[in-house]
Amino acid sequence: MNFKVYRDDWGIPHLRASGAEELAFAQGYNAAVDRAWQIEVDRHRSQGTSASFLGESAVDWDRFARQARLDDTARRCFERLDPATAAWVTRYAEGVDAGLAEGAARAPQFAATGLTPDPWRPWSPLGIWLTAHILFAGFPTKFWRDEVGRVLGDDLIGLFATDAGGSGSNGWLVTGERTASGAALIAGDPHRIIEDPGVYQQIRLACDEFDVVGLAMPGVPGIAHFGHAGPVAWAITNAMADYQDLYRERLRTTATGVEALGPDGWRPATAHTETIEVAGGDPVTVGIVETERGPVIMGGPGDPESYSLRTPPRVTGELGFDVLPALLRARTVADIDRAVDRWVEPVNVVQAADTSGGVLHRVAGRVPLRHPDNRMRPVDAWAPGHTWQGWHEPPRREVDGVAVMANERGLAAPLGAEFAPAHRAERIRALLGEHQDWSAPAMSPIHMDTRLDSAGPLLALVAGLDGLSGPAAALRDRLLAWDRRMDAESADAARYAQVRSAVARILGSDPVLAPLAERIAATGHPRELRPWLAFLPRVGFALEGLLTTGALPELDRAGAARTALEEVAAEATDEGTDGRPDADVSGGGGGPEAVWGDTHRLAPWQALPGKEAEAWPGLSGDQDCVLSTSSVPGVTDLSWRGPAARYVWDLADRDRSLWVVPFGASGAEGDPHRRDQLPLWLTGGLIPVLTDWNRLTEENRVR
């Protein structure tokens, strides 16, 4: 099987083969060589076997992966693929197997953990995809809403909705009427947990049938989310649709096995046990139960509460992987539209444009039709009326000059329960409205915009406070004069973040919310789902809504703001803006102040962190800025989520397109392209997309 690998000056792989299957093999081979540790970790996570080399810290995830039946669902979905797509995916897995030995030799983590690569199953890429997206729809939030309803009342179940604080992705399409070239531009940045190595890989896939550049997910063939095929380009954001349901189950053990109570009475459930091998520890036995609703992810026979998870791929045996080769072969917006009609999960908003002037703005994916209560919280499995009744028709919208997708309550509103605030979408629209001659390089300032409009309610509350101490009054006046930009070098942004965190902590300890905090602390939800139920982060993310809602009038908002101002002002006065006493918190002190980037630092997820903590750089932005670098108000300023890539697709000339990722093209330790893009990512720099084969360097590898 012959293929060639070329690299540009940034080490980005350009793969060339004669046909689609040969190219799939090449892509798998390249993923193994460049990202061996990353894709092996992801594969084992999909199988629930990562604790076998990562140790006890990985047991909770492995338990969840097994109970949720991720690997078995991947197998089912693979077996239902059409023969051509199954062969294409299989060739990718075979390419991975061919390259893993070389890739593992470049990754010291294999030796450090004793992990030896073993052959991939044909469905391993589907398992990696499921693992990356099983929590994308946020089904654990239904547990949180259920607890809110039990403690505060059902009328307040949406009090902490992410409309009042959240994060997501940005995407925008500008038609040719508003660009300098007369051709469309598509730009954006997907916001995900920042992983090291990065979750997206810049790549080019070229064969006799197609030639596509884009952002691939290592371990998965093709280019699913962000691609430019020359005559057509596409991009997505999370639609924030709700398509996964939780059912409260009643289980019993009989002489013939486990049974679950459904609307029609007691019905058989499947049950067996599996063993998680744990490096450095004892094996862990896990009970696996599946009812007619879905796999039981919490509880089991004999437990006071049990819950099953129902998802479209588990129900239908389809994941939509036949869309991936269809996207590679697309030449027009109509081709993209037809392809994504078959998409399943995750549910996305899709934008596309072609060189003939065609544009597309629609939702793609399967969202079940069912009772409205299913969207909000767990429902009783035995109660009638909660079964799925078919699928929603995905919404679409005409594009008039500009289309923006930023996870807000808009195009996908009929499909979801909670959405991101409108701030990012509104800010992007406002910025795009400032010009009529957009070009690809001009998009970078939009990517990097740090205006924080969600600061308004807290600043309005602060503005109404009087009777403050001198330092607190000076701090209040300083915040009111602040430009609301969360720049890394801004001392004002740092002071605002301090006050915001203090308000979140104080409100979190308010007697009105104390019963909810106590209830959450006492729950026994699976550890992997607890981030969605953590009390103080929920308060911090919902702060904008908590400060403006008419609910809970007894919540002492003004008192919290007053106390926060006094605390932050006192801390600054005691320590001094440069560590000296008696500093001027109005900003006129004599020494350097702490700035936002001092505490708002990158904190990427690593499967195997080094023995010594790395010194990661400070970041501009905040969760509701267009430059969405999320932290957890009230808990930490460290940023764990942000732009996992940035892109601008130019339909006038693909070589005028631009892109960047947080780290680099390679995941191998010591590779010069391991983190060479980080300085650009930090400052808004973008790399030109290069497609001239004569300007690329061919590697000495032919298979």
N, C-alpha and C positions, 0 to 999 in steps of 0.2 A: 504494500500500500504506500503510494508516494504522496508526499506533501512537502511544502517548504514553509519555513518560518522566517519572516523578516522582522526587523525591529527599527523603530525610529530612534531619534536621539534621546527619548525618554524611556526607552526600553519597552514601549508598547508593542505587543505582538500583532503582526499582520500575517494571517495564515492563508495559504494558497493551496488548493487541491483541484483535481479535475471534476469531482462530483460532490454532491451533498453528503453522502455517507462517508467518503474519504475525508471531507472537511470536518464532519462531526468527530471522527477519530482524531484528527489533528487538534481540534479544540479540547477534547478530553486529555490528550497527551500534554498539550501546553498547560492546561490547568494543573495537572499533576506535577509538572516540572517547576512551574512558577509558584504554585500555591498548595503544595503537597500537605503540609501540616494543617492548613485551614480546611481543605476539603475532607481530609480524613477525620478531623474533629467533627465537622458537620455531618458526615456520614454516620459516625458512631452515635452522635446525638439523635439522629433520626431512628436508629435501631434501638436506642436505650442501652447502649453498651459503652458509653464514654467513661463511666466510673472504673472500668477495667484497667484504664491507664491514667486517668486523672484523679482517681481516689474518691474519698468520701464526699468531697465537695460537689461531685457530680451526681450523687445518688438521687437527690430529689428530682433533678431533671429526668434522669433515666426512668424513674418510677412513673412520672407523668407521661413520658413518651410511650411507655409500654401500656399504661392504662388507657391512654387516648388512642392506641392502636395505630400509631403513625406509620410504622413500617408495613404493617399489614394493609393499611389503606393504600399506601404507595404501590404495593404488589397488585392489589385489586385494580387500581387505575391503570397500571401498566398492562395488565392482561386484557383490558378493554380497548387499548389503543388499536387503531387500524394498523395493518401489517407494515406499511411504509414508515409510519411514525415510530412504531416499535423497533424496527430495524435501525432507524436513525438514532434513537436513544441508546440502543444496544451498542452501536459503534462508538458512541461517545464514551460509554462505560469501559469498553475494550481499550480505547485510547488512554483513559485514565490508568488502567492496569499496566499498560505498556510504559507509562512514564513515571509511575510511582517510585520505583527504585532510585531513579536519578533524582527525583524531587526530594525523597526522604534523605538522601545523602547530603542535600543542601540545607536541611532543617535539623538543627541540633536537638529540637524538642523530641524527636523520635528516640534518640539515644537516651535523653534525660528521663523519659517516661517508660522506656522499654517497649514502645509500641512498634510492632512489625506490620507493615501494610499487608492486607489480605485482599483477595479479589473482590471487586465490586459486583453486586447483583445488578441485573439490567434495570431494576426499578430504583436503584440507589439515587439517581438524580431527582426522581419524583419525591423520594423521602426527604431529601435536602430541601426541596421547594416547600413541602408541607411543614417541615420543622421551622423554616424561616418565617412562615406566615400563619401558623396555627393560632398565635396570639394577636394577630393583626386587627381582628374585628373587636378585640377587647371584651370577650365574653366574661372574663372575671369581674368586670364592672357590674354585671348583674348581681353578683354576690354582694357587692358594696351597696347597690341600691336597695337590695332586700334588707340589709341591716339598717339602713337609714329609715326605711319604711317601718320596720319593727320598733325602732326607738323613737323617732320623731314624728311618725305618722305617714300614711300613704300619700297625703297631699304634698309632702316635702321630699318625695322620692327623687325629684330632679334637682334638689337644692345644690348639689355639688357637680352638676353637669359640666362637661368639658367645654361647653359653649362659653363658660366663664373661666377658662384657663386650660390650655392644652397645647399640643404641638402637632405638626404634620409636615407635608411637603408643599412646595410651590411649583406652579407651572403656568406658563402663559404663551399664547399664540397671537402673533401680530400678522394680519393679512398684508398682502402686497400694497394695498392702498396707503399703508402707513409705514412703509420701509423705503430706504434710499434706493434699493435695487429694484423695487417693484415685485419682488418675490417674498413669500412668507418667511417668518422666523418663528422658531419654537425654542423656548428657553425654560429653565427651571432648575430645581435642586431637590432631590428626594431626601427627606429627613428620616433618619433611622438611628438606632443605637450605633454609635461609632465603634466599629470593630477594628482591631489591628491583627492581621492585615484587613484591608477594607472589604466591605461586602460587595462592592462593584469593581469589575475589571474592565478597563478600556481595551477594546479588541477590534480587529477587523477580520471578517470572514468572507473569503472570496473563492468562487469556483465558476464553472462554466454557466451556471444558472443565475447567480446573484453575486453582489459585491456590497457588503453592508458593514458599516462601522457602528459601534455602539457600546453600551455598558452591559456586560454580561455578569451573571451571578456565578462565581466559581463553583463548579460541581453540577451545573445545569447547562445543557446544550442550548445554542441559539442566543438570541438577544431579545428578551421578553419585554422589557420596559422602555428602553430608550435607544432608538436606532435611527440611522440615516442610510437609506439604500440608494441615494443619488436622486432618483425622480420623486421619492416620497420619504417622509420622516415621521416619527411618532414619539409620543411620550405619555406618561401617566402620573397620576397622584392617587393616593388612597381615597376612595369615595366616602369613607366613614359609614358604609352601609352596615346593617346588622343582619347577619346571615347564619349565625350560630346560636343554638338554643340550649338552655340548661333546663333539665327536668328533675324535679324532686322525686326520688324513687322510693318505693317500699319494696324491700327484698326479703325473701324467706328461703330457708333451706329445707327441702323435702327429701324423701327417700330417693327421689329420682334426680335431684339436682337443685339448682337455684331457680327461683321463680320471681317475677316482678309483677306488681299490680299495675294494670293498664286500664283504659276506659272500658274494656270488655272483660275485665276480671284478671285473675292470675294467669300469667303466660310464662312459658319456659324462657330462661335466659342462659346464655352460654357462660361457662366459668371454667377457668383453669389457673394454674400458678406458673410463674416464671421466676427465674433466679438472676439477680444482678450480681455480677462478679465485681469486686471492689479491690482495687490495688491498695495493698497495705491494710486491708480490713477484712472482716468476715462477709461472706455472701449475704445478700438481702433477698428474701422471698417476697414476691409481690402477687397479690390476688388480682386476676383479670376477670372482670364481669362485663357482659354486654347485654343490654336489654333491647327491646324492639325500637326504642328511641335512639340508642347509641351506647358507646362505651361509658362505663361508670368511672369517673375521674376523681371521685371523692366518696369515701365510705365503702360499704359493702354489707353483706349479710351479717346481721347482728349489731350493726352500728346504728346510732340514733338517727342520723341523717345520711342519705346517699344521694348523689347527683350524677346524672348522665349528660353527655355532651353530644348534640346532634349537629353534624356538619354536612354541607352538600357533597363533598367528595366521598364521605363514608356512606351516604345514602345512595348516591347514583353510580359510584364506581368511576366517576369521571373527574379529571382535574383540568382538562383543557389543554393538554400538552400538544395536541395536534395543531394548535394555533401557532406554536413556535416556528416550525418550518414554513408555515403559510406566511408569517410575517417576513421571513427572510426573502421570500419570493415576491412580495408585494411590489407593485409598481405605481399604484394610484391610491388615493384615499378610499375609493370604493373597495379595493382589495383589502385594505386594513379593516374597513367596516365589516366586510363579510367574514374576515378571519376572527375578529374579536367577538362576533356573535356567538362563537362556540366557547368563549372563555368561561371559567367556573370560579376560581378562587386564587388570590383575593379579588374582591370587587373593586374596580378602579374607575376613575374618570380618565378617558382617553382623549388625547388631542393629536391630530395628524394634519399634514398639509402636503400637497404635491406641486410639481412644477407647472401644472396646467391651471393652477389657481384653486384647486379643490381643497376644502378644509373640513375638519370633523371635530365635533365636541360632543361626547356621549359617555354614558356609563357602560361598562362591560363586566359581566359576571352574573352569577345566579344568586338571587335573593328570594327566599321562600315566601309565599303568601300564607299567613297564619294570623291567629288572634293577636291584637295589639299588645296584650300583656306579655307575650313571648319575648318581645323586644326589650322589655324593661327589667325583668327579674326572672328567677327560676319559677317555673309553673309546675303544678302537680301532675305527675304522669298519669294518674288515675282519673283526673278530671276530664270530662268531654270538652271538645272545642279547641284543643291545642295541637292538633295534628297539622301537618303541612298540606296545603291545598293547591300546589302548583308553584309557578314562578312569576315574579314581577316582570313586566316589560321594561327593559332598561331605558331610562329617560335619555333624551338627546336635546340639543339646542342649536339653533342657527348661530353662526359667528358673524358679528357685525363689527369689523375692524379689529377688535381685540376680544379674546376670551381668556379668562383667568380661572385657575383651579387651585385652591389653597385649603382644601378640606373643610370649607365653611358650609353653612346650611344654605345650599343653593340648588344646583342641578340634582343632587342625590337626596335632597330633603325627604322625599316620600319613602326612602329606603332605610333610614337610620333613626337612631334615638338621640345620639349626642354627636356634636360636630365641633370643629375648632372654632375659636372666635373669628369674627369677620375682619379683624384688624389687618391681617396680612393681605388678604384678598383686596380689601379697600385701598390699602397703601399701594399695592402693585398697580391697581387700576389708575390711581391718581398719578403715579409716576409715569405710566405709559401715556397718559393724557397730555403730558407736557411737550411731546414732540410728535411730528408726523413723518419723520425721515429716519426711522430706526435702522441701526446696523448691528451686526453681531458684537463688536467690541463695546458698543454703548450699553449692553445689557449688564455688564459687570457691576456698575453702581446700584442697579436694582437688586442683584443677588446680595450685595453687601450692605443694604440699607438697615440702619440700626434704630430708626424711630420707634419708640415704644408707646403706642397710643393706649394700651391697656393701663398705663400709669394714671390715667385721668381720674378715676374714682378715688383712689387713695390720695392723690394730690388735692382733689376737691375737699375731701374730708379734713386734710391737714390745714387747708386754707381757712377753714371755719373755726379753728381752735384759737382761743385767747387765754390769757392768764398763765402763759408759759413762762418758765425761767428764761433768763437772758440767753444762755447758750441754746436752749431748745427753740426759742423764737428766732434766733439767728439761723438755725438749721432749717426751720420751716421756711423762712424767707429765701434761703438759698435753694431749696428744692423747688419752690414756686418759680424761681428764675431759671431753672435748669431747662435745657433745650430738649429733654426727653430722649436723648440719644445714648444708647448703651454701648459707647465706645470703650475699648479696652483701656485706653489711656485716660478715661474720664474719672476724676475724683467725685464729681457730682453723681454720676451713675452708681458709684460704689456706695455713697451715702444713701441714695434712694434704695438700693438693694438691702442695705442694713436695716433701714426703717421697715421696708416691706417684710423682711424675714421676722423682725420683732413683732410686727402686727399679726402675722400668721401664727406665731408661737403663743401670743397673748390670747388671741381669739380661740386658739385650740385648747387653751386651758380655761376658757370661760365656763361657768357652771351650766350654762344652757346646753353646751355641747359635751359636757363631761360624761353623761350617760352613754352617748354614742362612742366616745373614746374608750370607755370601759368595756362596752360590748365588743368592739373590734378587737381589743386586746385579748379577750377571752375566747375568740373563735378559733376553730381548728382547721382552717382551710389549708390546702396543700401549700407547702413553702414556695413553690414556683409561682403561685398565683397571688401571694401576699403583697407584692408591690402595688397591685391594683386596690388593695384594701388598707394600705397603710394610712393611718388617720391623719397625721400632721401633713404629709405630702398632699393629701386630698384637700385639706384646708388651704394650703399654699397655692395649689393650682386653681382652686375655685375662688380665690380672694376677690377678684373683680366682682363676681356675682354676689358673694357674701356681703360686700360693702354696699351693693345697690339694691338688693332684693327687699321687698316689703315684708317677707317672711321673717320669723323670729325677731320681732321688734324689741324683745328684751335683751338681745345680744348687744353688748356694750361696745359698739364700733368706735364711737368717739373716744371713749376711755382707753381703748386699745391703742388708737393712734396717738393719744396724748402720752401714754406711758412709753410707747415706742420712741417717740421723739425725745423724751427726757432721758431714756436709757442710752440711746445712741449719742446724744449730745454729751452726756456725762462721761461716757467711755472715751470720746474724742478729747474732752477737756482734761480728763485724768491722764491720758497717755500722751496727748499732744499730737498734732498732725504729723510730726516727725519723731514721735517718741518723747517729746519734751512736755512737761506739765504746762497747764494754763494756755493751751493752744486756742486759736480762734477758729471755731467750727463754721464760721461764715465763709471760710475759704481764703481768708487773708493772712493766715499764719505765716511764719517765717521759714518753714521747712516743707519738704515734699510730703504729700499726702498719699495714703494708699489709694490706688485706682482700681477700677472694676476688674481689669485683667490680672491683678494680684491674686484674687480669689476665684475668679471665673476662669478656670483653667480646663483644658482638654483632659478628659479622663476616659480613654477608650477601654473597651472590654477586650481582655486577652484571655484565651483559654488557659494559658500557662504563664502567668506573670513572672518576670524576672525576680531574682532574690533581692535585688535592690530596686527601690521605687525609682521610676524615671521622672525627670523634671520636665513635665509637659508645659507647653506655652499657654499664655493667657489669651483669651478670646474676646472679641467684640460680639455684640448681639445679645439676645435673650429670647425666651420661649415665644413671645408674641411679636417679635420683630420679623421682618422679612428674612433677615439673617437670624434664623431660628436656632440658637444654640442653647438648648434647654438645661436648666438647673432645677433644683427643688426648693422653692422659697420656704424658709423656716427650717430647712434641714442642711442644705449644702449649696454653695455657689459653683461647685465643680460641674462641668458640662459633660454629660454622658450621651447626649443625643444632639444631632445636628446634620448639616448637609453631608450626606455620604458620597456626593459627587455634585458637580455643576456642569451644565451643558448649554450650548447654544447651537441649534441646527439651522443652517442657512440654506434655504431652498434655491437661491440663486447660484450658489457654488459651494459644493460640499467642503472644499478645501478652505473655505472661509469660516467654517464651523469651528467651535472652540469647546474645550472641556478641561476638567481637572478633577482629581480625587484627593482625599485627605492625606494619603501617604505616598504611594507609588505603584508602579506596574508590577513589581515583584513582591512576593511575601517571604522570600528567602533571606535569612540572616546574612549580612555582609554584602548583599548585592547592591551595586551603586544606585539602583533604582528602587531600593526598599522604601525610602522616605524622601526622595528628591522633590516630590511635588508639594510637600507640607508647607514650605515657605510661600508658595504661590497660593495655596488654599487658604492660608491665614490672611493674606492681604487682598484677595480677590483676583489674583492673576489667573489667566486661562491659557491653555496650550493650544496652538493651532492643530486642527485635524489634518493629517498629512496622508494623501493617498497615491502619490506619484511613486510607483515602484522603483524608479531609477534613483530616488532620493532615500531609499531604505537600505538597510544592511542585511544581507542574507546570512542566516546562521548556517554553520557547517553541519547540518543534520538533514538527512534524507532517509526516509523509511519506505 
